[in-house]
Amino acid sequence: MPKKTAPSGYSFRPELIAAMRTAFLKACEAPQVRDAGHGAMEIAAEKILELAQAGETNPERLYTGALRRVSQ
């Protein structure tokens, strides 16, 4: 199985990195992610990155966006 590589091409301010980290850690503790099985954390992380690239900086909105994506 090929090893996944870290995403490249991203550049975020330290404040946004902190918001993304807060959102991701909170999402990982949510039952929707924790109990969803294989790949749910990766899906949440990808959505947080997507939202941050689009300009979202609020950790709560990053978190809820990640949960919505996992729940689809």
PyMOL CGO cylinders between C-alpha atoms (Angstrom):
from pymol import cmd
from pymol.cgo import CYLINDER

trace = [
    CYLINDER, 0.00, 0.00, 0.00, 1.51, 3.39, -0.94, 0.3, 1, 1, 1, 1, 1, 1,
    CYLINDER, 1.51, 3.39, -0.94, 2.37, 5.70, 1.89, 0.3, 1, 1, 1, 1, 1, 1,
    CYLINDER, 2.37, 5.70, 1.89, 0.38, 8.93, 2.00, 0.3, 1, 1, 1, 1, 1, 1,
    CYLINDER, 0.38, 8.93, 2.00, 2.37, 12.13, 1.94, 0.3, 1, 1, 1, 1, 1, 1,
    CYLINDER, 2.37, 12.13, 1.94, 1.64, 15.33, 3.79, 0.3, 1, 1, 1, 1, 1, 1,
    CYLINDER, 1.64, 15.33, 3.79, -0.22, 17.99, 1.82, 0.3, 1, 1, 1, 1, 1, 1,
    CYLINDER, -0.22, 17.99, 1.82, 2.03, 20.56, 0.25, 0.3, 1, 1, 1, 1, 1, 1,
    CYLINDER, 2.03, 20.56, 0.25, 1.46, 24.02, -1.08, 0.3, 1, 1, 1, 1, 1, 1,
    CYLINDER, 1.46, 24.02, -1.08, -0.24, 25.33, 2.05, 0.3, 1, 1, 1, 1, 1, 1,
    CYLINDER, -0.24, 25.33, 2.05, 0.87, 28.48, 3.83, 0.3, 1, 1, 1, 1, 1, 1,
    CYLINDER, 0.87, 28.48, 3.83, -1.09, 29.78, 6.81, 0.3, 1, 1, 1, 1, 1, 1,
    CYLINDER, -1.09, 29.78, 6.81, -0.53, 32.46, 9.45, 0.3, 1, 1, 1, 1, 1, 1,
    CYLINDER, -0.53, 32.46, 9.45, 0.26, 31.17, 12.96, 0.3, 1, 1, 1, 1, 1, 1,
    CYLINDER, 0.26, 31.17, 12.96, -3.12, 32.40, 14.25, 0.3, 1, 1, 1, 1, 1, 1,
    CYLINDER, -3.12, 32.40, 14.25, -4.95, 30.41, 11.60, 0.3, 1, 1, 1, 1, 1, 1,
    CYLINDER, -4.95, 30.41, 11.60, -2.85, 27.33, 12.29, 0.3, 1, 1, 1, 1, 1, 1,
    CYLINDER, -2.85, 27.33, 12.29, -3.89, 27.60, 15.95, 0.3, 1, 1, 1, 1, 1, 1,
    CYLINDER, -3.89, 27.60, 15.95, -7.56, 27.90, 14.94, 0.3, 1, 1, 1, 1, 1, 1,
    CYLINDER, -7.56, 27.90, 14.94, -7.26, 24.91, 12.61, 0.3, 1, 1, 1, 1, 1, 1,
    CYLINDER, -7.26, 24.91, 12.61, -5.59, 22.86, 15.33, 0.3, 1, 1, 1, 1, 1, 1,
    CYLINDER, -5.59, 22.86, 15.33, -8.33, 23.76, 17.82, 0.3, 1, 1, 1, 1, 1, 1,
    CYLINDER, -8.33, 23.76, 17.82, -11.02, 22.80, 15.31, 0.3, 1, 1, 1, 1, 1, 1,
    CYLINDER, -11.02, 22.80, 15.31, -9.33, 19.51, 14.41, 0.3, 1, 1, 1, 1, 1, 1,
    CYLINDER, -9.33, 19.51, 14.41, -8.77, 18.43, 18.01, 0.3, 1, 1, 1, 1, 1, 1,
    CYLINDER, -8.77, 18.43, 18.01, -12.38, 19.24, 18.87, 0.3, 1, 1, 1, 1, 1, 1,
    CYLINDER, -12.38, 19.24, 18.87, -13.61, 17.37, 15.79, 0.3, 1, 1, 1, 1, 1, 1,
    CYLINDER, -13.61, 17.37, 15.79, -11.55, 14.30, 16.70, 0.3, 1, 1, 1, 1, 1, 1,
    CYLINDER, -11.55, 14.30, 16.70, -13.32, 14.17, 20.07, 0.3, 1, 1, 1, 1, 1, 1,
    CYLINDER, -13.32, 14.17, 20.07, -16.80, 14.46, 18.53, 0.3, 1, 1, 1, 1, 1, 1,
    CYLINDER, -16.80, 14.46, 18.53, -18.74, 11.18, 18.32, 0.3, 1, 1, 1, 1, 1, 1,
    CYLINDER, -18.74, 11.18, 18.32, -19.44, 11.79, 14.61, 0.3, 1, 1, 1, 1, 1, 1,
    CYLINDER, -19.44, 11.79, 14.61, -15.71, 11.54, 13.91, 0.3, 1, 1, 1, 1, 1, 1,
    CYLINDER, -15.71, 11.54, 13.91, -14.49, 9.33, 16.74, 0.3, 1, 1, 1, 1, 1, 1,
    CYLINDER, -14.49, 9.33, 16.74, -17.06, 6.62, 16.07, 0.3, 1, 1, 1, 1, 1, 1,
    CYLINDER, -17.06, 6.62, 16.07, -17.22, 6.96, 12.28, 0.3, 1, 1, 1, 1, 1, 1,
    CYLINDER, -17.22, 6.96, 12.28, -14.39, 4.56, 11.60, 0.3, 1, 1, 1, 1, 1, 1,
    CYLINDER, -14.39, 4.56, 11.60, -11.51, 4.59, 9.20, 0.3, 1, 1, 1, 1, 1, 1,
    CYLINDER, -11.51, 4.59, 9.20, -10.86, 7.82, 7.34, 0.3, 1, 1, 1, 1, 1, 1,
    CYLINDER, -10.86, 7.82, 7.34, -13.14, 10.14, 9.31, 0.3, 1, 1, 1, 1, 1, 1,
    CYLINDER, -13.14, 10.14, 9.31, -10.28, 12.11, 10.85, 0.3, 1, 1, 1, 1, 1, 1,
    CYLINDER, -10.28, 12.11, 10.85, -8.69, 12.56, 7.44, 0.3, 1, 1, 1, 1, 1, 1,
    CYLINDER, -8.69, 12.56, 7.44, -11.99, 13.78, 5.99, 0.3, 1, 1, 1, 1, 1, 1,
    CYLINDER, -11.99, 13.78, 5.99, -12.35, 16.27, 8.86, 0.3, 1, 1, 1, 1, 1, 1,
    CYLINDER, -12.35, 16.27, 8.86, -8.78, 17.50, 8.36, 0.3, 1, 1, 1, 1, 1, 1,
    CYLINDER, -8.78, 17.50, 8.36, -9.28, 17.93, 4.63, 0.3, 1, 1, 1, 1, 1, 1,
    CYLINDER, -9.28, 17.93, 4.63, -12.46, 19.97, 5.19, 0.3, 1, 1, 1, 1, 1, 1,
    CYLINDER, -12.46, 19.97, 5.19, -10.72, 22.18, 7.75, 0.3, 1, 1, 1, 1, 1, 1,
    CYLINDER, -10.72, 22.18, 7.75, -7.91, 22.82, 5.25, 0.3, 1, 1, 1, 1, 1, 1,
    CYLINDER, -7.91, 22.82, 5.25, -10.44, 23.54, 2.51, 0.3, 1, 1, 1, 1, 1, 1,
    CYLINDER, -10.44, 23.54, 2.51, -12.35, 26.03, 4.66, 0.3, 1, 1, 1, 1, 1, 1,
    CYLINDER, -12.35, 26.03, 4.66, -9.14, 27.71, 5.85, 0.3, 1, 1, 1, 1, 1, 1,
    CYLINDER, -9.14, 27.71, 5.85, -7.94, 28.11, 2.27, 0.3, 1, 1, 1, 1, 1, 1,
    CYLINDER, -7.94, 28.11, 2.27, -11.28, 29.72, 1.45, 0.3, 1, 1, 1, 1, 1, 1,
    CYLINDER, -11.28, 29.72, 1.45, -10.67, 32.30, 4.18, 0.3, 1, 1, 1, 1, 1, 1,
    CYLINDER, -10.67, 32.30, 4.18, -12.47, 30.88, 7.22, 0.3, 1, 1, 1, 1, 1, 1,
    CYLINDER, -12.47, 30.88, 7.22, -10.60, 31.74, 10.43, 0.3, 1, 1, 1, 1, 1, 1,
    CYLINDER, -10.60, 31.74, 10.43, -13.14, 30.97, 13.14, 0.3, 1, 1, 1, 1, 1, 1,
    CYLINDER, -13.14, 30.97, 13.14, -12.32, 27.67, 14.91, 0.3, 1, 1, 1, 1, 1, 1,
    CYLINDER, -12.32, 27.67, 14.91, -15.97, 26.95, 15.67, 0.3, 1, 1, 1, 1, 1, 1,
    CYLINDER, -15.97, 26.95, 15.67, -16.99, 27.31, 12.01, 0.3, 1, 1, 1, 1, 1, 1,
    CYLINDER, -16.99, 27.31, 12.01, -14.01, 25.20, 10.93, 0.3, 1, 1, 1, 1, 1, 1,
    CYLINDER, -14.01, 25.20, 10.93, -15.13, 22.55, 13.43, 0.3, 1, 1, 1, 1, 1, 1,
    CYLINDER, -15.13, 22.55, 13.43, -18.79, 22.54, 12.38, 0.3, 1, 1, 1, 1, 1, 1,
    CYLINDER, -18.79, 22.54, 12.38, -17.81, 22.42, 8.71, 0.3, 1, 1, 1, 1, 1, 1,
    CYLINDER, -17.81, 22.42, 8.71, -15.66, 19.38, 9.40, 0.3, 1, 1, 1, 1, 1, 1,
    CYLINDER, -15.66, 19.38, 9.40, -18.50, 17.65, 11.25, 0.3, 1, 1, 1, 1, 1, 1,
    CYLINDER, -18.50, 17.65, 11.25, -20.92, 18.36, 8.44, 0.3, 1, 1, 1, 1, 1, 1,
    CYLINDER, -20.92, 18.36, 8.44, -18.52, 16.82, 5.92, 0.3, 1, 1, 1, 1, 1, 1,
    CYLINDER, -18.52, 16.82, 5.92, -17.98, 13.69, 8.01, 0.3, 1, 1, 1, 1, 1, 1,
    CYLINDER, -17.98, 13.69, 8.01, -21.75, 13.29, 8.52, 0.3, 1, 1, 1, 1, 1, 1,
    CYLINDER, -21.75, 13.29, 8.52, -22.49, 13.31, 4.76, 0.3, 1, 1, 1, 1, 1, 1,
]
cmd.load_cgo(trace, "trace")
